[in-house]
Amino acid sequence: MHNNTETLLSNFDETAYVSVNSFYTQFCSSIKHIDRRKNENTVQLWVGQYTDSLKQSLESKAFEYLSRNRDLPTIDWFQKKLMYMIRLHLQEFLQRVRYV
């Protein structure tokens, strides 16, 4: 059972990584014609919108994982681990958009 949990977390991590990359690409495309030095407020609005959308997407995927695996004996731990991973992926996204 422990191995199954590790596999599920690894799969979620890979899925989240792909989502971060996708949202980052979309973000870069959205702001490519904005001069960040002159319009930082506009860029920050885009950052907020993409961060919120990414968070909703990752939370939705986590909910799917939880729904499909309710029989795990460590479901509470699994849920906390998924939420922790979401925070890490959001931090990664924010770190990447900071230097665009």
All heavy atoms as an XYZ file, in Angstrom:
856
protein
N       0.831     -1.194      0.000
C       0.000      0.000      0.000
C       0.869      1.248      0.000
O       0.556      2.219     -0.665
C      -0.936     -0.030      1.211
C      -2.000      1.044      1.147
S      -3.017      0.998     -0.339
C      -4.309     -0.077      0.190
N       1.970      1.228      0.746
C       2.866      2.381      0.792
C       3.401      2.705     -0.592
O       3.500      3.857     -0.981
C       4.002      2.110      1.781
C       4.940      3.253      1.942
N       4.549      4.454      2.490
C       6.244      3.388      1.612
C       5.579      5.288      2.490
N       6.618      4.660      1.967
N       3.718      1.675     -1.351
C       4.227      1.838     -2.704
C       3.175      2.492     -3.597
O       3.502      3.335     -4.431
C       4.664      0.485     -3.263
C       5.579      0.640     -4.458
O       6.088      1.717     -4.727
N       5.775     -0.440     -5.164
N       1.915      2.136     -3.416
C       0.831      2.728     -4.188
C       0.731      4.221     -3.910
O       0.553      5.024     -4.830
C      -0.499      2.027     -3.881
C      -1.625      2.536     -4.740
O      -1.443      2.851     -5.913
N      -2.800      2.622     -4.159
N       0.864      4.609     -2.665
C       0.811      6.022     -2.293
C       1.962      6.781     -2.941
O       1.771      7.871     -3.473
C       0.856      6.181     -0.762
O      -0.215      5.445     -0.189
C       0.744      7.629     -0.346
N       3.148      6.211     -2.912
C       4.303      6.855     -3.536
C       4.093      7.017     -5.036
O       4.432      8.066     -5.602
C       5.566      6.050     -3.272
C       6.034      6.109     -1.834
C       7.230      5.218     -1.579
O       7.823      4.700     -2.557
O       7.582      5.048     -0.407
N       3.525      6.020     -5.671
C       3.247      6.088     -7.101
C       2.218      7.168     -7.398
O       2.382      7.955     -8.341
C       2.741      4.721     -7.621
O       3.726      3.730     -7.347
C       2.460      4.763     -9.106
N       1.172      7.240     -6.599
C       0.146      8.268     -6.786
C       0.740      9.663     -6.626
O       0.451     10.568     -7.419
C      -0.995      8.068     -5.791
C      -1.884      6.850     -6.019
C      -2.790      6.627     -4.813
C      -2.698      7.021     -7.290
N       1.566      9.846     -5.612
C       2.187     11.149     -5.396
C       3.143     11.511     -6.526
O       3.186     12.658     -6.974
C       2.910     11.180     -4.050
C       2.009     11.154     -2.822
C       2.830     10.998     -1.548
C       1.150     12.406     -2.757
N       3.873     10.542     -7.002
C       4.775     10.773     -8.122
C       3.997     11.160     -9.375
O       4.378     12.100    -10.086
C       5.610      9.515     -8.385
O       6.441      9.717     -9.498
N       2.901     10.467     -9.626
C       2.060     10.787    -10.785
C       1.468     12.188    -10.663
O       1.419     12.945    -11.638
C       0.945      9.758    -10.959
C       1.451      8.417    -11.414
O       2.565      8.277    -11.901
N       0.631      7.401    -11.233
N       1.008     12.536     -9.465
C       0.458     13.871     -9.253
C       1.545     14.920     -9.464
O       1.300     15.959    -10.086
C      -0.146     14.012     -7.855
C      -0.719     15.382     -7.617
C      -1.976     15.708     -8.093
C       0.016     16.351     -6.950
C      -2.498     16.982     -7.903
C      -0.501     17.623     -6.752
C      -1.760     17.934     -7.229
N       2.732     14.668     -8.956
C       3.839     15.602     -9.106
C       4.154     15.837    -10.590
O       4.352     16.978    -11.012
C       5.066     15.071     -8.372
C       6.157     16.101     -8.224
O       5.838     17.268     -7.898
O       7.333     15.749     -8.424
N       4.174     14.788    -11.376
C       4.425     14.914    -12.809
C       3.319     15.704    -13.489
O       3.589     16.575    -14.329
C       4.558     13.536    -13.450
C       5.822     12.803    -13.065
C       5.862     11.387    -13.621
O       5.196     11.118    -14.642
O       6.565     10.563    -13.022
N       2.083     15.415    -13.127
C       0.938     16.129    -13.697
C       0.999     17.614    -13.332
O       0.759     18.487    -14.177
C      -0.381     15.517    -13.191
O      -0.425     14.140    -13.574
C      -1.590     16.233    -13.751
N       1.329     17.900    -12.087
C       1.428     19.289    -11.629
C       2.563     20.011    -12.350
O       2.415     21.174    -12.739
C       1.633     19.328    -10.120
N       3.671     19.324    -12.564
C       4.809     19.918    -13.268
C       4.417     20.305    -14.692
O       4.747     21.402    -15.158
C       5.985     18.939    -13.270
C       7.200     19.459    -13.979
C       8.023     20.411    -13.373
C       7.522     19.021    -15.257
C       9.142     20.897    -14.031
C       8.638     19.503    -15.918
C       9.438     20.445    -15.305
O      10.546     20.938    -15.965
N       3.687     19.433    -15.362
C       3.214     19.723    -16.720
C       2.271     20.929    -16.695
O       2.346     21.807    -17.564
C       2.529     18.481    -17.340
C       1.793     18.825    -18.622
C       3.550     17.383    -17.586
N       1.412     20.998    -15.702
C       0.495     22.135    -15.574
C       1.255     23.437    -15.361
O       0.927     24.461    -15.966
C      -0.483     21.918    -14.425
O      -1.376     20.880    -14.722
N       2.248     23.417    -14.496
C       3.049     24.614    -14.243
C       3.700     25.083    -15.541
O       3.665     26.271    -15.873
C       4.114     24.367    -13.146
C       5.128     25.507    -13.092
C       3.455     24.194    -11.796
N       4.270     24.160    -16.286
C       4.901     24.524    -17.555
C       3.896     25.111    -18.533
O       4.182     26.094    -19.221
C       5.606     23.322    -18.180
C       6.890     22.987    -17.473
O       7.507     23.828    -16.838
N       7.295     21.740    -17.578
N       2.727     24.515    -18.601
C       1.686     25.003    -19.503
C       1.229     26.407    -19.118
O       1.126     27.298    -19.972
C       0.505     24.029    -19.490
O      -0.551     24.533    -20.271
N       0.956     26.612    -17.839
C       0.526     27.928    -17.373
C       1.639     28.961    -17.561
O       1.367     30.115    -17.910
C       0.076     27.877    -15.909
C      -1.354     27.461    -15.736
C      -1.726     26.124    -15.796
C      -2.346     28.404    -15.522
C      -3.041     25.744    -15.642
C      -3.672     28.035    -15.371
C      -4.023     26.692    -15.439
N       2.873     28.567    -17.344
C       4.000     29.476    -17.539
C       4.095     29.903    -19.008
O       4.280     31.093    -19.301
C       5.299     28.817    -17.080
C       6.511     29.661    -17.327
C       6.763     30.793    -16.558
C       7.409     29.342    -18.342
C       7.873     31.579    -16.784
C       8.523     30.127    -18.580
C       8.755     31.240    -17.798
O       9.856     32.024    -18.032
N       3.953     28.958    -19.917
C       3.993     29.268    -21.348
C       2.869     30.218    -21.726
O       3.083     31.199    -22.456
C       3.909     27.968    -22.178
O       5.009     27.124    -21.814
C       3.948     28.248    -23.664
N       1.671     29.946    -21.216
C       0.532     30.828    -21.488
C       0.769     32.219    -20.915
O       0.459     33.224    -21.554
C      -0.751     30.232    -20.899
C      -1.211     28.965    -21.574
C      -2.362     28.318    -20.811
O      -3.156     28.992    -20.167
N      -2.437     26.998    -20.879
N       1.307     32.274    -19.707
C       1.600     33.561    -19.066
C       2.587     34.363    -19.910
O       2.367     35.553    -20.173
C       2.160     33.338    -17.658
C       2.677     34.588    -17.021
C       1.815     35.506    -16.447
C       4.046     34.860    -17.006
C       2.295     36.676    -15.866
C       4.526     36.021    -16.430
C       3.648     36.931    -15.863
N       3.671     33.716    -20.319
C       4.686     34.413    -21.128
C       4.080     34.948    -22.418
O       4.393     36.068    -22.837
C       5.856     33.479    -21.429
S       6.879     33.120    -19.995
N       3.220     34.174    -23.019
C       2.548     34.610    -24.241
C       1.650     35.816    -23.970
O       1.570     36.732    -24.782
C       1.736     33.451    -24.815
O       1.047     33.860    -25.966
N       0.992     35.820    -22.831
C       0.067     36.905    -22.486
C       0.773     38.234    -22.233
O       0.199     39.292    -22.477
C      -0.748     36.538    -21.242
O      -1.590     35.456    -21.512
N       1.989     38.169    -21.730
C       2.672     39.422    -21.375
C       3.802     39.782    -22.329
O       4.529     40.750    -22.082
C       3.212     39.379    -19.927
C       4.343     38.377    -19.780
C       2.110     39.143    -18.929
C       5.226     38.645    -18.586
N       3.943     39.071    -23.425
C       5.110     39.295    -24.282
C       5.171     40.699    -24.871
O       6.245     41.180    -25.181
C       5.200     38.230    -25.371
C       4.150     38.297    -26.427
C       4.347     37.177    -27.426
C       3.211     37.174    -28.431
N       3.320     36.036    -29.321
N       4.054     41.377    -24.993
C       4.045     42.732    -25.558
C       3.934     43.817    -24.478
O       3.707     44.977    -24.800
C       2.907     42.883    -26.560
C       3.039     41.947    -27.725
N       4.084     42.001    -28.619
C       2.271     40.915    -28.132
C       3.955     41.060    -29.520
N       2.865     40.370    -29.251
N       4.101     43.440    -23.239
C       4.007     44.398    -22.135
C       5.413     44.745    -21.664
O       6.226     43.854    -21.392
C       3.178     43.817    -20.959
C       1.753     43.517    -21.405
C       3.180     44.791    -19.776
C       0.915     42.806    -20.360
N       5.696     46.018    -21.576
C       6.977     46.482    -21.040
C       6.882     46.439    -19.513
O       6.194     47.249    -18.899
C       7.269     47.903    -21.516
C       8.622     48.416    -21.046
O       9.250     47.787    -20.162
O       9.049     49.455    -21.567
N       7.562     45.482    -18.947
C       7.443     45.251    -17.509
C       7.935     46.448    -16.688
O       7.419     46.726    -15.616
C       8.217     43.992    -17.126
C       7.856     43.507    -15.748
C       8.228     42.080    -15.552
N       7.640     41.633    -14.302
C       7.524     40.381    -13.943
N       7.932     39.434    -14.741
N       6.995     40.052    -12.792
N       8.914     47.175    -17.190
C       9.428     48.336    -16.447
C       8.387     49.444    -16.362
O       8.339     50.172    -15.381
C      10.706     48.853    -17.091
C      11.885     47.901    -16.894
C      13.043     48.344    -17.701
N      12.656     48.137    -19.107
C      13.444     48.291    -20.140
N      14.674     48.688    -19.964
N      13.032     48.065    -21.368
N       7.560     49.555    -17.386
C       6.559     50.623    -17.413
C       5.203     50.182    -16.865
O       4.421     51.006    -16.406
C       6.361     51.128    -18.843
C       7.563     51.828    -19.417
C       7.291     52.278    -20.825
C       8.529     52.923    -21.441
N       8.307     53.294    -22.837
N       4.921     48.890    -16.949
C       3.585     48.391    -16.601
C       3.641     47.210    -15.638
O       2.971     46.197    -15.846
C       2.843     47.971    -17.876
C       2.621     49.123    -18.814
O       2.102     50.154    -18.421
N       3.050     48.957    -20.057
N       4.424     47.346    -14.587
C       4.550     46.254    -13.612
C       3.203     45.896    -12.976
O       2.930     44.721    -12.705
C       5.571     46.611    -12.528
C       5.793     45.519    -11.503
C       6.357     44.220    -12.060
O       7.001     44.225    -13.122
O       6.145     43.177    -11.420
N       2.344     46.891    -12.772
C       1.023     46.611    -12.189
C       0.210     45.685    -13.081
O      -0.454     44.771    -12.592
C       0.245     47.908    -11.938
C       0.816     48.706    -10.798
O       1.541     48.173     -9.960
N       0.505     49.986    -10.766
N       0.266     45.904    -14.377
C      -0.442     45.043    -15.331
C       0.106     43.625    -15.275
O      -0.654     42.653    -15.251
C      -0.313     45.606    -16.760
O      -0.828     46.940    -16.779
C      -1.070     44.744    -17.758
N       1.416     43.513    -15.235
C       2.047     42.189    -15.155
C       1.622     41.491    -13.868
O       1.304     40.294    -13.883
C       3.582     42.304    -15.249
C       4.246     40.960    -14.980
C       4.000     42.837    -16.614
N       1.578     42.216    -12.770
C       1.185     41.612    -11.491
C      -0.271     41.141    -11.510
O      -0.613     40.128    -10.885
C       1.440     42.568    -10.328
C       2.909     42.748    -10.014
C       3.628     41.434     -9.775
O       3.155     40.572     -9.044
N       4.779     41.271    -10.404
N      -1.121     41.865    -12.234
C      -2.506     41.397    -12.401
C      -2.534     40.071    -13.142
O      -3.270     39.152    -12.764
C      -3.348     42.445    -13.138
C      -3.686     43.701    -12.354
C      -4.361     44.732    -13.268
C      -4.592     43.373    -11.177
N      -1.722     39.957    -14.200
C      -1.634     38.695    -14.947
C      -1.077     37.577    -14.056
O      -1.557     36.444    -14.095
C      -0.765     38.856    -16.192
C      -1.454     39.534    -17.333
C      -1.265     40.815    -17.753
C      -2.443     38.974    -18.197
N      -2.087     41.078    -18.822
C      -2.817     39.967    -19.122
C      -3.060     37.730    -18.280
C      -3.758     39.759    -20.116
C      -3.998     37.506    -19.270
C      -4.347     38.515    -20.164
N      -0.063     37.899    -13.265
C       0.519     36.914    -12.352
C      -0.560     36.385    -11.420
O      -0.696     35.170    -11.222
C       1.695     37.520    -11.543
C       2.096     36.588    -10.395
C       2.884     37.800    -12.439
N      -1.344     37.289    -10.849
C      -2.415     36.876     -9.939
C      -3.451     36.006    -10.614
O      -3.876     34.987    -10.055
N      -3.843     36.379    -11.816
C      -4.853     35.591    -12.542
C      -4.334     34.196    -12.861
O      -5.041     33.201    -12.659
C      -5.264     36.303    -13.824
C      -6.094     37.535    -13.597
C      -6.405     38.282    -14.886
O      -5.935     37.936    -15.958
N      -7.209     39.323    -14.758
N      -3.103     34.120    -13.357
C      -2.552     32.810    -13.706
C      -2.279     31.961    -12.467
O      -2.489     30.744    -12.488
C      -1.286     32.957    -14.557
C      -1.613     33.131    -16.021
C      -1.782     34.387    -16.577
C      -1.789     32.028    -16.840
C      -2.103     34.555    -17.910
C      -2.113     32.174    -18.168
C      -2.271     33.435    -18.703
O      -2.595     33.575    -20.022
N      -1.840     32.589    -11.392
C      -1.595     31.851    -10.155
C      -2.901     31.278     -9.608
O      -2.955     30.111     -9.206
C      -0.919     32.753     -9.105
O       0.298     33.270     -9.649
C      -0.612     31.987     -7.827
N      -3.953     32.084     -9.606
C      -5.261     31.605     -9.136
C      -5.772     30.460    -10.000
O      -6.282     29.455     -9.488
C      -6.287     32.738     -9.117
C      -6.031     33.752     -8.019
O      -5.245     33.466     -7.091
O      -6.609     34.862     -8.102
N      -5.640     30.605    -11.313
C      -6.103     29.549    -12.226
C      -5.300     28.265    -12.043
O      -5.857     27.168    -12.044
C      -6.001     30.010    -13.681
O      -6.885     31.066    -13.930
N      -3.995     28.409    -11.888
C      -3.143     27.244    -11.663
C      -3.515     26.555    -10.358
O      -3.636     25.324    -10.310
C      -1.669     27.647    -11.654
C      -0.657     26.548    -11.343
C      -0.748     25.400    -12.346
C       0.751     27.132    -11.304
N      -3.731     27.342     -9.317
C      -4.108     26.770     -8.023
C      -5.424     26.000     -8.134
O      -5.535     24.877     -7.640
C      -4.240     27.871     -6.975
C      -4.582     27.350     -5.598
C      -4.686     28.464     -4.583
C      -5.035     27.892     -3.227
N      -5.400     28.909     -2.267
N      -6.404     26.579     -8.796
C      -7.693     25.896     -8.976
C      -7.522     24.603     -9.759
O      -8.112     23.567     -9.419
C      -8.690     26.811     -9.680
C      -9.188     27.942     -8.833
C     -10.076     28.904     -9.612
O     -10.303     28.741    -10.800
N     -10.581     29.916     -8.923
N      -6.703     24.655    -10.798
C      -6.461     23.465    -11.614
C      -5.797     22.355    -10.797
O      -6.215     21.193    -10.850
C      -5.582     23.834    -12.809
O      -5.230     22.706    -13.558
N      -4.772     22.712    -10.035
C      -4.067     21.711     -9.222
C      -4.957     21.161     -8.113
O      -4.928     19.954     -7.830
C      -2.786     22.304     -8.643
C      -1.708     22.693     -9.654
C      -0.524     23.343     -8.943
C      -1.252     21.490    -10.468
N      -5.750     22.029     -7.491
C      -6.667     21.560     -6.446
C      -7.721     20.632     -7.022
O      -8.108     19.649     -6.388
C      -7.311     22.742     -5.736
C      -6.353     23.457     -4.800
C      -6.933     24.701     -4.165
O      -7.984     25.202     -4.633
O      -6.310     25.202     -3.206
N      -8.177     20.911     -8.224
C      -9.145     20.043     -8.880
C      -8.538     18.667     -9.164
O      -9.180     17.632     -8.931
C      -9.615     20.694    -10.190
O     -10.460     19.845    -10.903
N      -7.302     18.655     -9.626
C      -6.613     17.383     -9.880
C      -6.390     16.620     -8.575
O      -6.545     15.397     -8.537
C      -5.300     17.629    -10.600
C      -5.521     18.079    -12.024
C      -4.240     18.453    -12.710
C      -4.625     19.033    -14.067
N      -3.536     19.442    -14.874
N      -6.052     17.347     -7.522
C      -5.855     16.700     -6.215
C      -7.166     16.083     -5.735
O      -7.175     14.967     -5.207
C      -5.326     17.708     -5.200
N      -8.262     16.797     -5.918
C      -9.565     16.280     -5.527
C      -9.897     14.997     -6.294
O     -10.425     14.044     -5.719
C     -10.656     17.338     -5.755
C     -12.020     16.884     -5.323
C     -12.354     16.822     -3.982
C     -12.971     16.515     -6.268
C     -13.609     16.386     -3.577
C     -14.221     16.080     -5.879
C     -14.546     16.016     -4.530
N      -9.556     14.962     -7.585
C      -9.758     13.741     -8.377
C      -8.947     12.589     -7.795
O      -9.459     11.474     -7.672
C      -9.338     13.968     -9.829
C     -10.250     14.863    -10.622
C      -9.711     15.142    -12.017
O      -8.923     14.330    -12.538
O     -10.073     16.189    -12.577
N      -7.691     12.852     -7.451
C      -6.847     11.813     -6.860
C      -7.440     11.314     -5.546
O      -7.463     10.109     -5.285
C      -5.430     12.343     -6.621
C      -4.507     12.183     -7.796
C      -4.698     12.912     -8.967
C      -3.432     11.314     -7.748
C      -3.854     12.768    -10.046
C      -2.566     11.171     -8.821
C      -2.782     11.899     -9.964
O      -1.951     11.739    -11.027
N      -7.910     12.257     -4.733
C      -8.501     11.871     -3.450
C      -9.785     11.072     -3.648
O     -10.018     10.077     -2.955
C      -8.782     13.116     -2.606
C      -7.550     13.813     -2.051
C      -7.911     15.202     -1.542
C      -6.902     12.982     -0.964
N     -10.609     11.485     -4.586
C     -11.877     10.798     -4.844
C     -11.657      9.375     -5.329
O     -12.387      8.464     -4.953
C     -12.692     11.562     -5.884
O     -13.073     12.811     -5.389
N     -10.645      9.196     -6.165
C     -10.380      7.867     -6.722
C      -9.646      6.946     -5.754
O      -9.580      5.740     -5.994
C      -9.563      7.989     -8.011
C     -10.395      8.431     -9.196
C      -9.600      8.398    -10.453
N      -8.935      9.690    -10.569
C      -7.786      9.898    -11.166
N      -7.130      8.911    -11.715
N      -7.262     11.098    -11.212
N      -9.125      7.495     -4.675
C      -8.303      6.695     -3.765
C      -8.750      6.821     -2.323
O      -7.938      6.809     -1.401
C      -6.833      7.113     -3.915
C      -6.311      6.824     -5.288
O      -6.068      5.677     -5.636
N      -6.162      7.869     -6.105
N     -10.032      6.887     -2.108
C     -10.580      7.028     -0.754
C     -10.279      5.820      0.139
O     -10.372      5.917      1.349
C     -12.088      7.234     -0.810
C     -12.460      8.560     -1.418
C     -13.761      9.059     -0.843
N     -14.126     10.352     -1.374
C     -13.680     11.509     -0.906
N     -12.853     11.532      0.090
N     -14.070     12.645     -1.441
N      -9.902      4.723     -0.466
C      -9.631      3.514      0.303
C      -8.224      3.489      0.918
O      -7.883      2.560      1.646
C      -9.826      2.279     -0.573
C      -8.924      2.273     -1.797
O      -8.523      3.363     -2.248
O      -8.629      1.177     -2.310
N      -7.420      4.507      0.656
C      -6.084      4.545      1.251
C      -6.196      4.645      2.771
O      -6.973      5.454      3.285
C      -5.292      5.746      0.734
C      -4.816      5.705     -0.706
C      -4.184      7.048     -1.081
C      -3.810      4.586     -0.907
N      -5.427      3.854      3.493
C      -5.493      3.924      4.958
C      -4.923      5.229      5.504
O      -5.230      5.628      6.619
C      -4.661      2.722      5.417
C      -3.823      2.358      4.259
C      -4.526      2.814      3.026
N      -4.126      5.917      4.711
C      -3.507      7.171      5.144
C      -4.067      8.346      4.344
O      -3.329      9.249      3.945
C      -1.982      7.100      4.954
O      -1.713      6.809      3.565
C      -1.360      6.047      5.843
N      -5.371      8.354      4.128
C      -5.992      9.358      3.264
C      -5.766     10.778      3.784
O      -5.552     11.709      2.991
C      -7.499      9.059      3.044
C      -8.085      9.928      1.921
C      -8.280      9.224      4.325
C      -7.618      9.577      0.547
N      -5.784     10.987      5.096
C      -5.538     12.329      5.642
C      -4.121     12.793      5.333
O      -3.902     13.937      4.926
C      -5.788     12.369      7.146
C      -7.255     12.210      7.490
O      -8.100     12.543      6.640
O      -7.547     11.747      8.601
N      -3.156     11.904      5.540
C      -1.767     12.224      5.226
C      -1.618     12.485      3.732
O      -0.936     13.432      3.326
C      -0.850     11.075      5.661
C       0.572     11.287      5.230
C       1.514     11.994      5.898
C       1.187     10.806      4.037
N       2.690     11.979      5.194
C       2.511     11.261      4.045
C       0.742     10.038      2.965
C       3.416     10.968      3.013
C       1.623      9.753      1.938
C       2.945     10.216      1.969
N      -2.262     11.657      2.926
C      -2.205     11.796      1.471
C      -2.747     13.159      1.050
O      -2.146     13.853      0.220
C      -3.000     10.653      0.825
C      -2.949     10.618     -0.672
C      -1.763     10.370     -1.343
C      -4.098     10.814     -1.415
C      -1.723     10.326     -2.733
C      -4.079     10.766     -2.798
C      -2.882     10.526     -3.455
N      -3.840     13.585      1.633
C      -4.430     14.884      1.311
C      -3.476     16.017      1.707
O      -3.271     16.955      0.935
C      -5.768     15.064      2.016
C      -6.419     16.403      1.716
C      -7.764     16.561      2.384
O      -8.177     15.737      3.192
N      -8.452     17.623      2.050
N      -2.889     15.926      2.873
C      -1.948     16.956      3.317
C      -0.728     17.014      2.401
O      -0.220     18.093      2.081
C      -1.521     16.703      4.757
C      -2.608     17.003      5.756
C      -2.194     16.664      7.164
C      -3.383     16.869      8.106
N      -3.089     16.444      9.458
N      -0.273     15.863      1.987
C       0.881     15.797      1.089
C       0.543     16.436     -0.263
O       1.353     17.179     -0.828
C       1.320     14.336      0.913
C       2.557     14.166      0.114
C       3.778     14.706      0.823
C       5.017     14.371      0.008
N       6.216     14.971      0.549
N      -0.656     16.171     -0.779
C      -1.069     16.792     -2.043
C      -1.130     18.316     -1.909
O      -0.670     19.049     -2.799
C      -2.427     16.250     -2.498
C      -2.456     14.819     -3.004
C      -3.897     14.382     -3.262
C      -1.613     14.666     -4.269
N      -1.669     18.803     -0.808
C      -1.760     20.253     -0.600
C      -0.359     20.874     -0.480
O      -0.108     21.964     -1.005
C      -2.584     20.574      0.654
C      -4.052     20.179      0.565
S      -4.907     20.896     -0.857
C      -5.403     19.429     -1.738
N       0.534     20.167      0.167
C       1.917     20.626      0.268
C       2.551     20.701     -1.123
O       3.228     21.688     -1.454
C       2.712     19.685      1.182
C       4.187     19.987      1.235
C       4.653     21.096      1.948
C       5.102     19.181      0.588
C       6.009     21.375      2.006
C       6.458     19.459      0.633
C       6.899     20.557      1.339
O       8.241     20.834      1.386
N       2.321     19.690     -1.939
C       2.875     19.670     -3.288
C       2.298     20.803     -4.133
O       3.016     21.415     -4.929
C       2.614     18.313     -3.943
C       3.384     17.189     -3.294
S       2.898     15.560     -3.903
C       3.821     15.529     -5.429
N       1.035     21.100     -3.944
C       0.421     22.215     -4.668
C       1.128     23.516     -4.301
O       1.470     24.322     -5.175
C      -1.095     22.292     -4.387
C      -1.807     21.136     -5.087
C      -1.664     23.639     -4.834
C      -3.266     20.982     -4.713
N       1.367     23.730     -3.016
C       2.069     24.947     -2.584
C       3.457     25.040     -3.215
O       3.878     26.112     -3.657
C       2.173     25.009     -1.057
C       0.871     25.393     -0.376
C       1.059     25.762      1.088
N       1.737     24.754      1.891
C       1.153     23.722      2.476
N      -0.151     23.556      2.372
N       1.848     22.861      3.190
N       4.159     23.920     -3.275
C       5.494     23.924     -3.882
C       5.430     24.279     -5.366
O       6.256     25.058     -5.858
C       6.173     22.565     -3.703
C       6.612     22.194     -2.299
C       7.244     20.803     -2.290
C       7.599     23.221     -1.758
N       4.457     23.734     -6.055
C       4.335     24.016     -7.492
C       3.905     25.458     -7.738
O       4.354     26.082     -8.709
C       3.397     23.020     -8.169
C       4.041     21.689     -8.386
N       5.001     21.467     -9.337
C       3.880     20.506     -7.750
C       5.404     20.207     -9.306
N       4.739     19.612     -8.332
N       3.077     26.005     -6.876
C       2.708     27.424     -7.001
C       3.924     28.312     -6.755
O       4.128     29.311     -7.456
C       1.579     27.769     -6.029
C       0.205     27.206     -6.375
C      -0.781     27.469     -5.243
C      -0.310     27.794     -7.682
N       4.744     27.956     -5.771
C       5.968     28.712     -5.512
C       6.907     28.649     -6.713
O       7.536     29.648     -7.076
C       6.675     28.189     -4.263
C       5.987     28.535     -2.980
C       6.624     27.858     -1.774
O       7.576     27.085     -1.892
N       6.092     28.145     -0.599
N       7.000     27.475     -7.319
C       7.837     27.320     -8.509
C       7.340     28.238     -9.625
O       8.126     28.930    -10.276
C       7.824     25.869     -8.975
C       8.579     25.654    -10.269
C       8.384     24.277    -10.863
O       7.783     23.397    -10.216
O       8.835     24.093    -12.005
N       6.030     28.250     -9.845
C       5.458     29.102    -10.883
C       5.776     30.567    -10.595
O       6.236     31.305    -11.475
C       3.948     28.888    -10.970
C       3.264     29.806    -11.941
C       3.337     29.553    -13.306
C       2.572     30.921    -11.506
C       2.725     30.398    -14.217
C       1.957     31.773    -12.401
C       2.028     31.508    -13.763
N       5.558     30.995     -9.355
C       5.811     32.391     -8.987
C       7.290     32.754     -9.136
O       7.628     33.872     -9.538
C       5.326     32.665     -7.565
C       3.810     32.689     -7.402
C       3.422     32.709     -5.927
C       3.213     33.880     -8.136
N       8.151     31.823     -8.829
C       9.586     32.062     -8.993
C       9.931     32.234    -10.470
O      10.699     33.128    -10.837
C      10.378     30.893     -8.394
C      11.860     31.105     -8.372
C      12.289     32.178     -7.382
O      11.583     32.479     -6.425
N      13.428     32.760     -7.608
N       9.338     31.428    -11.318
C       9.627     31.510    -12.755
C       9.097     32.800    -13.366
O       9.778     33.410    -14.187
C       9.045     30.296    -13.461
C       9.796     29.017    -13.119
C       9.158     27.796    -13.704
N       9.365     27.756    -15.148
C       8.857     26.813    -15.935
N       8.121     25.849    -15.401
N       9.075     26.834    -17.215
N       7.896     33.221    -12.987
C       7.328     34.427    -13.598
C       7.999     35.694    -13.082
O       7.913     36.740    -13.733
C       5.788     34.522    -13.428
C       5.109     33.337    -14.066
C       5.381     34.693    -11.983
N       8.662     35.599    -11.986
C       9.355     36.769    -11.440
C      10.432     37.264    -12.396
O      10.718     38.459    -12.450
C       9.991     36.402    -10.090
C      10.746     37.572     -9.465
C      11.288     37.220     -8.112
N      10.192     37.000     -7.199
C      10.243     36.263     -6.109
N      11.361     35.653     -5.786
N       9.197     36.118     -5.338
N      11.045     36.368    -13.154
C      12.186     36.717    -13.995
C      11.866     36.748    -15.483
O      12.770     36.690    -16.297
C      13.340     35.756    -13.706
C      13.791     35.847    -12.277
C      13.523     34.824    -11.380
C      14.434     36.984    -11.806
C      13.913     34.919    -10.054
C      14.823     37.089    -10.475
C      14.565     36.053     -9.624
O      14.940     36.149     -8.303
N      10.604     36.867    -15.828
C      10.238     36.942    -17.250
C      10.503     38.341    -17.739
O      10.202     39.304    -17.114
C       8.751     36.578    -17.459
C       8.335     36.814    -18.899
C       8.509     35.166    -17.052
